[in-house]
Structures are given as structure tokens and as C-alpha cells.
Amino acid sequence: MLDGKRILLIIGGGIAAYKCLELIRRAREQGVAVRVILTRAGEQFVTPLSVGSLSGERVFTDLFSLTDEAEMGHIELSRAADLIVVAPATADLMARMTSGLASDLATAALLATDKPVLVVPAMNVRMWQHPATRRNLDTLRQDGVTVVGPNEGDMACGEYGPGRMAEPAEILAAIERHFAGGVIEGPLSGRKVLVTAGPTREPIDPVRYIANRSSGRQGYAIAAAAARLGAETVLVSGPVELAPPPGVTLVSVESARDMLEAATAALPADIAVFTAAVADWRVEASRDKIKKRASPRALELTENPDILKTIANRPDRPAVIVGFAAETENVIDNAKAKLAAKNCDLIVANDVSPATKIMGGMRNTVHLVTRDGVETWPEMSKIEVAERLMERLASLPELSRKAAE
């Protein structure tokens, strides 16, 4: 799909610039010609030598270079590409793009281009949440710029929240989707994948609720991986602070009953992956805020519907159903019991004890439990787990049998 495409990559000044090296490598593996403008700030994090070695092209840095302007001026440079990618798109760079400034080679090329632009923001969480950045982002989107990310996680500055640059695989998927006109051909083309993710919230009163610590990262990564493989993907998500993956239909919900309703509405599907950490119980919510009393008020719990079991036992159940088992003890035994009780085809089990830092973290160690046995994967990022899992599911014979029927 990308073979022969030409990309102009503008590398901004942020610690996430190092991810661009992997992006260049992956893009070139798929036949993409990559030219790079390295900003003055970007040179503080990656060097022209490393970028040029991976791109196989000279690296452009200076607007006022007599040689560069004579051989490949900023106007020609900006128009010779099929797509311009700005990564990391810092708060400063996005602000200058919004204002139409042309104070360096990067912004001059962006102002002179007649080609589509894709930006990949990366910045401190406070900068990302600042009203000025939000206004700039809205303006860029109104100007037709595509935005990828950012993700939520630990920052190099020590803070935590949204602002991490999207991973190279996510950026490349967005590039593929751009050139495919929103449709990607892959092993799951023509298939529909349903994914649930994040926590659910069960209201106690207008200001309180029962929930859990799920970040939704693993489910969002799985939805993104399904879309990259060509699937029509519906992501039913509880409340999280994550940007929806490109090419995915997001359905936002709050409670377990909302999630069941949305998941049922998304049927029929070929594959369903239930990663959501659904609250097991709910209470009869008070219409008014519950006030403090001398004696604590007891909460009467009612069991929530079992979404995984309900979908797995429907006559129109998906051909492949995957459940997740987040355990703190007897991980494999509990996963085997869940596999039998829920009538699903596969359980992805992991240990979410506090010491593992998996719940809310960026990495995961999983065990694939089926009726035929247990397969343990080494620790890897949640994005890598998602890619490997969806590639495995895409090759299952159950999908071929359903197609034949």
C-alpha cells in the first residue's frame, strides 16, 4: 500500500523525537521514500547523521542555506511529498502552524505546501490541556490537518497524563489509512471486530460512583491493531483519557448496562474482544447527593449483567470470542475456570497485583488460555501484545469456517 509513496517528515523538538527513528525505519521497510526536515530544537534530541543514515536522504535543517535553496528549495521540498508528517508536534510548533508563521524551514515548508498534513502531538500534560493548545488544535483540525494521538502515560518530566507521542506503529497505521482513503486492506478486511475497553462507572449519587483502576490502554491498542489489519472496528469504551484510535468507531458508555447495550447493538461481528474491566456490582443510585451522617449508610449491591457470558451465549455470537482475566492470585486456574464458565474461545490472563504495575501501566505479561492449553508470552508493551493477539486471531480457522457458511 505504501510502496512508492513520498513523505516529508518534520521532526520537532521533544524527547519523543527518538521515536521518529523507528518510524523512518518502518516506513522505509514498506517502500516509503522519507525526506526529513530536522528543526533546530529537534537537533537537540536526534542528530542529522542518525536521521540521514536511516532515511537514506540528506537531512534539511536551514531555511537560509544557499545550497539547499538552490537544489531543493523549501517550496519544492514541501510539494514534492505525497504527505507531510509533523512528529513530534510540540505546543510551540503547533502554535506557529496555527498562526501561519514561516520563521524557520519547517514552518515555511508547512505554509508553502499544497499537500495534506498529519501532526502527532507530544508535550507535557499541562501544556496539552492548556486552553491555548486546545484552541490551536481545533484550528488545525478545521484547516484539514489530521491529528494522531497523543497517548496517556508517564512523561519524561515525571508527570503523568495525556501528552505522550503516539507509537511508530500507530503513526504508520494513520499514514496507511490516509493513503487508503480510510480503508485498509489486510488479513481482517471484510471482517468486523468488537472491542470493549476501560472501566465502567456505577453511580452511587450524582457525584460518586463505583469504578476501578483500568486505563483502557490494552483495549484501545487492540482496537487500533484490528483496524490496522483492515477490520471494521467498533470500540465500546468506558470513561478513559485516551484518544480514539484512527479508523475506529468509538461508542462511549458509563455503566455496565450501557456497555452491554452498546456491545449488543454492535452485533453481528466476527471477532469480539472483551478487555473492559466491568464493575461486578451496582447500587440503586440516589437522586440527590448523599450527605454525611453519624452512622455510615450501607450500600446494597446488585449484580451487574455479565457482558462476556451474555454475548457468548447468544445465537448470533461472534465466531471468535476473547475474554480477559485480570487476576491477583491463581492466575492460570482462575482463567481456566472463566473460560469454561463464560463459553468463550480464549482467555487472555494477566497478573494485576500492585507489584506488577500492569493496571494503568504501559506493559503487560499475558497468558493465552484455551481448551487446548496455556501459552505464556514474554513481557512486552501493550501495543505489541495487541498486534500479536490480533494477528493470531486473524489466522484462526473459525473465521474461515464462518466465511464458508
C-alpha positions in Angstrom: 0.0 0.0 0.0 2.8 2.4 0.9 5.3 1.3 -1.7 6.5 4.3 -3.8 4.9 6.9 -1.5 6.8 10.0 -0.6 6.7 11.5 2.9 8.2 14.7 4.3 8.8 14.2 8.0 9.3 17.3 10.1 10.9 16.4 13.4 10.1 18.8 16.2 12.0 19.5 19.4 10.9 17.0 22.1 12.3 13.9 23.8 9.8 11.8 21.7 11.9 12.7 18.6 13.7 9.5 19.1 10.6 7.6 18.1 10.9 9.1 14.6 14.0 6.9 14.0 11.8 3.8 14.4 9.1 5.5 12.3 11.6 6.1 9.5 12.9 2.5 9.6 9.4 1.0 9.5 8.3 3.4 6.7 11.3 2.5 4.5 10.6 -1.2 5.1 7.3 -0.6 3.3 8.9 1.2 0.4 8.3 4.8 1.5 10.7 7.5 0.5 11.3 9.7 3.5 12.8 13.2 3.4 13.3 14.9 6.7 13.3 18.4 7.9 15.0 18.5 11.3 14.2 21.6 13.4 16.8 23.4 15.4 15.1 22.1 18.6 14.8 18.6 17.1 18.6 18.5 16.7 18.9 18.6 20.5 17.4 15.1 20.6 18.4 13.3 17.4 21.2 14.1 15.1 21.2 14.7 11.3 23.6 11.8 11.0 21.3 9.2 12.6 18.2 10.6 10.7 20.1 10.6 7.4 21.5 7.1 7.9 18.0 5.7 8.4 16.3 7.7 5.7 19.0 7.3 3.1 18.4 11.0 2.2 20.2 14.3 3.1 18.6 16.0 6.1 17.3 19.6 5.7 17.8 22.0 8.6 18.3 25.5 7.5 15.9 27.9 5.7 18.7 30.2 4.7 21.0 27.5 3.3 22.2 28.7 -0.1 22.9 25.2 -1.3 19.6 23.7 -0.1 17.5 26.6 -1.5 19.3 26.2 -4.9 19.0 22.5 -5.1 15.7 21.8 -3.2 14.0 25.0 -2.1 11.5 24.9 0.8 8.7 25.3 -1.7 9.7 22.4 -3.8 10.5 20.4 -0.7 7.0 20.9 0.7 5.3 20.0 -2.6 7.4 17.0 -3.7 5.9 14.8 -1.0 2.6 13.0 -1.0 2.1 13.7 2.7 3.7 15.8 5.4 4.1 14.3 8.9 5.0 16.5 11.8 6.3 14.4 14.8 6.7 15.3 17.5 4.3 18.3 17.0 5.3 20.4 20.1 3.0 23.0 21.6 5.3 25.7 20.1 5.3 24.2 16.6 1.5 23.7 16.6 1.1 27.3 17.7 3.3 28.6 14.9 1.4 26.4 12.4 -1.9 27.8 13.6 -0.6 31.4 13.2 0.8 30.9 9.7 4.4 31.8 10.7 7.3 30.9 8.5 10.2 31.6 10.8 12.2 28.5 10.0 12.5 25.8 7.3 9.8 23.6 9.0 7.1 26.3 9.2 8.0 27.8 5.8 7.5 24.4 4.2 4.2 23.9 6.0 2.9 27.3 4.9 4.0 26.7 1.3 2.6 23.2 0.9 -0.4 22.2 -1.0 -0.3 18.6 0.3 -2.1 17.0 3.3 -0.6 17.3 6.7 -0.7 14.9 9.6 0.5 16.0 13.1 1.5 13.9 16.0 1.4 16.0 19.2 3.7 15.4 22.1 4.1 17.6 25.1 3.8 18.0 28.9 0.3 17.2 30.1 -0.3 20.7 31.4 0.7 22.1 28.0 -1.6 19.7 26.2 -4.5 20.6 28.5 -3.9 24.4 28.3 -6.8 26.3 26.6 -4.3 27.8 24.0 -3.2 24.4 22.9 -6.8 23.2 22.7 -7.7 26.2 20.5 -4.7 25.7 18.3 -5.7 22.0 17.9 -9.3 22.9 16.9 -8.0 25.4 14.3 -5.6 22.8 12.8 -8.4 20.3 12.5 -10.7 23.0 10.9 -7.8 23.6 8.4 -8.0 19.9 7.4 -5.0 18.7 9.4 -5.1 15.1 10.6 -4.2 14.6 14.3 -2.8 11.3 15.7 -2.7 10.9 19.5 -1.4 11.8 21.9 -1.5 8.8 24.3 -1.7 8.8 28.1 1.2 7.8 30.2 4.4 8.7 32.2 6.2 11.8 30.9 9.9 12.3 30.7 9.4 15.3 33.0 8.0 13.0 35.7 4.3 13.9 35.3 1.5 11.6 34.1 -1.4 12.0 31.7 -2.2 12.6 28.1 0.6 14.1 26.0 2.8 11.1 25.1 3.5 10.9 21.4 1.8 8.0 19.5 3.9 5.0 18.9 5.5 4.5 15.5 3.1 1.6 14.6 0.1 3.9 15.3 1.6 6.7 13.2 2.3 4.3 10.3 -1.3 3.0 10.6 -2.6 6.5 10.3 -0.4 7.1 7.2 -1.7 3.8 5.7 -5.2 4.8 6.3 -4.6 8.2 4.7 -3.4 6.7 1.5 -6.1 4.1 1.6 -8.8 6.7 1.7 -9.9 5.4 5.1 -9.9 1.7 4.0 -7.1 -0.6 4.7 -6.6 -4.0 3.0 -5.4 -6.6 5.4 -6.0 -10.1 6.8 -9.1 -8.8 8.5 -10.5 -6.9 5.6 -14.3 -7.5 5.3 -14.4 -8.6 9.0 -16.0 -6.8 11.9 -14.3 -6.7 15.3 -16.0 -5.6 18.5 -13.7 -4.5 21.4 -14.7 -3.4 24.9 -12.3 -1.3 26.9 -11.7 0.7 30.0 -13.6 0.8 33.3 -17.3 1.2 33.9 -18.8 3.6 36.4 -21.8 2.7 38.6 -23.4 5.8 40.1 -24.0 6.0 43.8 -25.3 9.5 43.7 -24.8 12.5 41.3 -21.1 12.9 42.4 -20.0 9.4 43.4 -19.6 6.1 41.7 -18.1 2.6 41.9 -15.3 2.0 39.4 -11.8 0.5 39.1 -8.3 1.5 38.0 -8.4 0.3 34.4 -6.7 2.8 32.0 -8.2 1.2 28.8 -4.8 1.1 27.1 -4.8 -2.6 26.3 -8.3 -2.4 24.7 -7.5 0.7 22.8 -4.3 -0.9 21.5 -6.3 -4.0 20.4 -8.9 -1.9 18.6 -6.1 0.0 16.8 -4.4 -3.3 15.8 -7.7 -4.6 14.4 -8.2 -1.5 12.3 -4.6 -1.8 11.1 -5.3 -5.3 9.9 -8.3 -4.0 7.9 -11.2 -4.8 10.1 -14.3 -2.7 10.6 -13.7 -2.0 14.3 -16.2 -0.8 16.9 -14.7 0.2 20.3 -17.1 0.3 23.2 -15.3 2.2 25.9 -15.9 3.2 29.4 -14.5 6.6 30.7 -10.8 6.9 29.8 -8.4 9.7 28.9 -7.3 8.2 25.6 -7.7 9.5 22.1 -9.7 7.1 19.9 -7.5 5.2 17.5 -7.7 6.2 13.9 -10.2 4.3 11.8 -12.1 3.0 14.8 -15.8 3.7 15.6 -15.9 4.8 19.2 -19.0 4.3 21.4 -18.6 5.9 24.8 -20.5 4.5 27.7 -20.6 4.8 31.5 -22.2 1.8 33.2 -22.1 -1.9 32.7 -25.7 -2.0 31.5 -24.8 0.8 29.0 -21.8 -1.3 27.8 -23.9 -4.4 27.3 -26.5 -2.5 25.3 -23.8 -0.9 23.1 -22.0 -4.2 22.6 -25.2 -5.9 21.6 -26.1 -3.1 19.2 -22.7 -3.6 17.5 -23.5 -7.2 16.6 -23.2 -9.1 14.3 -19.4 -9.3 14.5 -16.8 -11.8 13.5 -14.5 -11.3 16.5 -15.3 -9.9 19.9 -12.5 -9.0 22.4 -13.7 -8.1 25.9 -10.9 -6.2 27.7 -13.2 -3.9 29.7 -12.9 -4.1 33.5 -16.6 -4.1 34.1 -17.9 -3.3 37.6 -19.4 -6.5 39.0 -22.0 -4.7 41.2 -24.1 -1.6 41.1 -26.3 0.2 43.6 -29.7 1.9 43.4 -28.4 5.5 42.8 -29.6 8.3 44.9 -31.2 11.2 43.0 -29.5 13.7 45.4 -26.0 13.8 46.9 -25.8 11.6 50.0 -24.9 13.7 53.0 -22.6 12.6 55.8 -24.4 11.1 58.7 -23.3 10.0 62.2 -23.7 6.4 61.0 -22.4 5.3 57.6 -25.1 4.4 55.1 -24.9 0.8 53.9 -24.9 0.3 50.1 -27.0 -2.5 48.9 -25.2 -4.2 45.9 -26.9 -5.7 42.9 -25.0 -7.9 40.5 -24.4 -6.4 37.1 -25.1 -8.3 33.9 -22.2 -10.5 32.7 -21.4 -8.9 29.3 -18.9 -11.6 28.1 -21.2 -14.5 29.1 -24.3 -12.9 27.7 -22.7 -12.2 24.2 -21.0 -15.6 24.1 -24.3 -17.4 24.6 -26.3 -15.5 22.0 -27.4 -17.4 18.9 -25.6 -14.8 16.8 -22.4 -14.9 18.8 -19.2 -13.9 17.0 -17.1 -16.7 15.6 -14.3 -15.9 17.9 -14.8 -14.5 21.5 -11.9 -13.5 23.7 -12.2 -12.6 27.3 -9.7 -11.0 29.6 -9.0 -12.2 33.2 -7.2 -9.7 35.4 -6.2 -11.7 38.5 -4.1 -11.2 41.6 -3.7 -14.9 42.5 -4.0 -18.3 40.9 -3.9 -16.6 37.5 -4.0 -19.7 35.3 -6.5 -21.7 37.3 -8.9 -18.7 37.5 -8.6 -18.1 33.8 -9.4 -21.8 33.0 -12.4 -21.6 35.2 -13.5 -18.4 33.5 -13.0 -20.0 30.0 -15.4 -22.8 30.9 -18.0 -20.6 32.7 -18.2 -17.9 30.1 -18.4 -20.1 26.9 -15.7 -18.1 25.2 -12.9 -19.4 22.9 -9.8 -17.8 24.5 -8.9 -16.1 27.8 -6.1 -13.6 28.0 -5.0 -13.7 31.6 -2.6 -11.5 33.4 -1.4 -10.8 37.0 -2.5 -7.3 38.0 -1.1 -7.3 41.5 0.1 -3.9 42.5 3.7 -5.1 42.3 3.3 -5.8 38.5 2.3 -2.2 37.7 0.2 -3.6 34.8 -3.1 -2.0 35.8 -2.7 1.5 34.4 0.8 0.8 33.1 2.3 0.6 29.6 3.5 -3.0 29.5 1.9 -6.4 30.0 2.7 -10.0 30.5 -0.1 -12.3 29.4 -1.1 -16.0 29.2 -3.3 -17.3 26.4 -5.6 -19.9 27.9 -7.6 -22.2 25.6 -9.2 -25.6 25.9 -6.0 -27.0 24.3 -3.6 -25.5 26.8 -1.7 -22.4 28.0 0.7 -20.2 26.1 2.7 -17.6 28.0 4.1 -14.6 26.3 7.1 -12.6 27.5 6.7 -9.1 28.8 6.1 -6.6 26.1 4.3 -3.3 25.5 0.6 -3.3 25.4 0.8 -2.3 21.7 2.9 -5.3 21.0 0.5 -7.6 22.8 -2.3 -6.1 20.8 -0.6 -6.6 17.4 0.4 -10.2 18.2 -3.0 -11.1 19.5 -4.9 -9.7 16.6 -2.6 -11.4 14.1 -3.2 -14.6 15.9 -7.0 -14.2 15.8 -6.9 -13.2 12.1 -5.4 -16.6 11.3 -7.8 -18.8 13.3 -9.8 -21.4 11.2 -13.0 -20.4 12.9 -13.1 -17.3 10.7 -12.6 -19.4 7.6 -15.4 -21.7 8.6 -17.8 -18.9 9.1 -17.0 -17.4 5.7 -17.7 -20.8 4.1 -21.1 -20.9 5.8 
